[in-house]
Amino acid sequence: MLRKVWQAVMIKLARSIRCKHLMQANRASSKLAQQYVGGDTPLAAVNTAVSLSQKGISTSLFYLGEYVDTQERVAENTNAKMAVAPLLAEQHLDLHISVDPTQVGGTLDWLQGVNNITQITKLVADLPQSSHGVHCVMLDMEDYSVNKKTIALHDYLQQNGLPVAITLQAYLRKTAKDIEKKIHQGAKVRLVKGAFSEGSELAFQGQSEIKNNYRILIDLMLGAKAKSTGFYPIFATHDHNLHDYAIKLARENGWDQGSYEFEMLYGARNDVAEQLAIQGERIRLYLPFGKDWWPYAIRRIGENPRSIPLLLKSVC
């Protein structure tokens, strides 16, 4: 209960325009940006990605721009995501870009968001790609109101032969059935716990229930059916126990290292990412970039209350 209240407060702060302007103008608060953000510009983000690649860590780049309510911001977000793709190609890195459908027009007009994401995905498909990488536009999953529409968007892009992947959330009861369908399609799925709150009829309640379901979903994603269809599992979690569980199951079921991956947030546990990479696991960091960092950073604090000291240092 306390965790849900904490997350609700952090989400409210993330959506506060006043707080955003105040914090982003405050030099002291830039510690939060330095912790969680890979740079202000596409070039700075790619330079960070190059540094991480030298440690055996891949990245998924995400331009910061959330709660979009103007066409100007839609254009800015779309253009930034398209600008970073050729820079990644020049460095022979994964063309792996994360997109919230609502940040590229979905809030104002869902069809506009679909068209902009299609444009980004076609660009990724057309650019030269390194043979060893995982190249795709990753659809981030937002709140439940756009869940089914985001899945339908993924299916539309995949059916048209475009490089796309999707994020699904372990906290939702429907996710097991969604993953079964994606396994049948041979899709790429990033599994997260989920940072939103829904009622018990839609969602599991409490961390123990969500973690238990996460394990059940790992079983599906590393099962024999998934292996046979070319399904690509991505486990997005900082939980050591879930890492160990997935690695053990992958070995038992004949999944080679590199046929699945782990993803974590840049700045959250880079040390864990580096250690897993040393062990030969494929690791990816979700790497945000841009100047509009407050909504993203404060939601990271909301997901990890252990970061409260960092928040206090940034505002005091």
N, C-alpha and C positions, 0 to 999 in steps of 0.2 A: 504493500500500500504506500509506504513512504517513498519507495523508488518511483512509483507512478506519479505521485505528487511532484517529486523532484523533476522528473522528465517533463511534466506539464508546465512547470514554471520555466524551465529552460527553453521549451518550444515557444512559450509566450514571449520571452526575451528575444528569441531569434527572430520573431515576426514583428518586433517593435521597431518601427522606422526611427523613432527618436533615439532608442538605445544604439541602433546601428550607426547612425551619424555621429553620436557622441563617442562611441568606442573606436570607430575607425579614424577619428580625428585625434585620438589620444595616443601620444607616442609610447606611453608606458604600456598600453594594452597591446602594442605590436608584438609582445612576447607570445601572445596567443597565435598570431599570424605566423610567426617564425616557427612555432611548434608544429602547426598542422598544415601549412600552405607551402607549396613548392616554388612560389615565385609570383610576381605581379603579371608577367607577360607570357605569351606562348613560348618565346625563346628561352626565358628564364626557367620555365617548367621543363622544357626539353633538356636543358643543361642539367637540371636536377635528375631527370630520368637517365641521362648518360652516366652520371656519377653512381647512381644506384645499379645500373647495368654492369658496372665494373665490379660490383660485389655479387653478381649473379642474380640480381633482383629485377624483375620486370615491373612495369607500371601500367595503370589505367588512368589517363588524364581526364580531369573534370574541371570545366570552367565554372567559377563561382558566380552564380547569379540566380537566386531563388526568389520565390513569391513574386513572380513577374506579372506586372499588370499594365504594361505599356508596350506598344509596337516597337518603340526605340530599343527597349531592353531585349525584346525577342530577337531583333536584328543583331544587336551586340552579341548576345549569347551564341546565336547560330554562327555568326562570322568568326568568333573566337575559336569555336570547336573546329571549324573548317580550316582556320589558319594553322592550327597546331598539327594537323595530319601530315602535310608535306614536310614539315620540320622533323617529325618522327621518321618519315621515310628516308630523308637525307642522312640520318644517323643510323639507319638500318636497325631501328628499334621496332618493337611491336606497334602496329597501328591499332591501338586499343584505346578507345575514347568512351567515357561514360556520359550518358545524357539522361536528364530528367525530362520526360515528355512535356511537363508543364512549363519548363523554363525556356522552351523554344516555340512557344505559342499555344500549348495545350490548354492553358488556363483560359485564354481569350477565345480560342476556337480550336477544338480538338483536331479538326482536319488540317488546320495550318501547322500544328505540331507534327502531325503525320508527314506532311509534305516536307517540312524542314529536316526531320530525321531521315527521311528517304534520301534527301539531297546529301546529307552528311555521309550516309551509309554508301551511297554510290561513289562518292569521292574516295572513301577508304578502299572500296573494291577496285577502283581504277588506278590507284597509286602503286608503284613498285613495292613489293613486300619481301622481306627476308624469309627464306624457306623454313627457318626453325621457329618462327614466332607464332603467336596466337593473335590473329588480326580480326577485329570486329568492332562494331558499335555495341556497347553494353547498355541496355535499357535499365536504368535504375527503377526500383519499385517504390512508389510513394504511398500515400494513404489508401485505405480500402476503396474509396470512391472511384479511383482510376485503375484498380487492380485488373478487372476484366478487360478494360479497354487497352491497357498496356500489353496484356497477353495477346490480345487480338492483333495489335500492331506488330508484335514480334512474329506472329504466325504469317502475317501478310508479307513482311520483309523476307522471311525465310523461304516462303513459297515462291518468291520472285528471285531466288538465288542470290540474295544479298547477305554479306557477312554480319550477322547479328547474334546477340546473346541476350539473356534476360535474367533479372534478379528476382528470386522468389523468397518468401519470408516464412521462417519456421514457426512463428507465433500464430499463423493463421491455420485453422483446421482444414481448409480446402487445399492446402499446398501439396499434400501427398498425392491427391488426384491430379493436380496440375503437373507435378513432376513425372508421374506415370505417362502423361500425354507427351511431355517433352522428351522422355526417354524413347518413346515410340518414334518421335520425329528425328531422333539423333541430334538434339539441340545442345547448345552450351548453356548451362545454368549456374548462376552464382547464388549460393544459398546463404542468406543472412538470418540473424535471429529476428530482426524487425524492431524498429524504434518507435512504432506507433501503438496506440491503445485502442482496443475494440472490446465489445462486450463478450461474455463467455459463450454466447451462441455462435460467435464468429472466430474467437481466438482463445488460445490457451492462456491461462492466467498464472502469473508467477514464473520466476526464473527456472525453478526445477521442472515444471511442466514443459516449458519451452525447450530447455536443454534435452529433456527426454525425447521430445518430438524431433529435435535436430538429429539425434542419434538414429531414430527410426528413418529419417530422410537420408542420412548417410548410407544406411543399409540399402535403400532403394537405388541411390546414385552410384554405388559401387557394386551393384548386383550383376549377375550374369547377363540379364536382359540389357542393361545399360551398356555393358561392354560389347555386346554383339551388334548394337545399333550405331556405334560410333559416338554415343553420347559423351559429352565432356563435362565432368564435375568440377565445380569451383567452390571451395569451402571458405567462406568469408567469416572468420572468427579469430579472436585473440585467445580463446580458451585452450589452454595446454591439454586438458583432458580430451577435448574434441579433436585436437590435432592428433594426439596419440591413438585415439580410437580409429580415426580415419586411416592413418598410416598402417596400423595393424590389420585392419580389414582389407585394405588395398593389397597388402602382401598375401593375405590368405586367399584372396579372390583372383590373383594373377594380374593385377594392374601394375604396370611399370611406372617408375618415377617419370614424370613428364606427361603421363596420360591423364593426369588430373592436376589440380593446383590448389594452393592456399592463398587467400587474399586478406590483407590487413590494411588498416588506415595509416597513411604516412604520418609519422610523428607520435603514433600511439605506442607501438612496441617495435621499433625498428631493430632492437637487439634480438628479439625473438625471430623476426624475419631473417636476419642475417644468419642466425644459428641454424634455422631450417634449411636455408640455402646451402650452407656448408655441408649439411647432411645429404645433399643431393635432391631435395624437394624443389619443385617449381613454385616460386614465390612471386606474388605480385602485390604492389602497394597501390592503393587508391590515392592518386596524387592530385589534389586540387590546386588551381592556380587562379590568379586574378586579384583585384583590389577589394571586391565585395565579400570579405572574409568573415564578418561577424556572425551571420546566421549559421554558417557551417561550423565554425569553431565552437560556438556556444552549445550547439546540439551535440558535439563530441563530448563536451563537459557533461551534458545531461546524460549521455549514455555511460559515462565513466565517472562516478562521483569521486574516485580517487584523485581526479584532476582538480579538485576544489582548491588546493594550495596554489596551483598555477593560475587559476582564475583570480584568487585574492591578490597575488603578486601583480597581476595585470591591471587591476582596477584601484589598487591602493598606492 
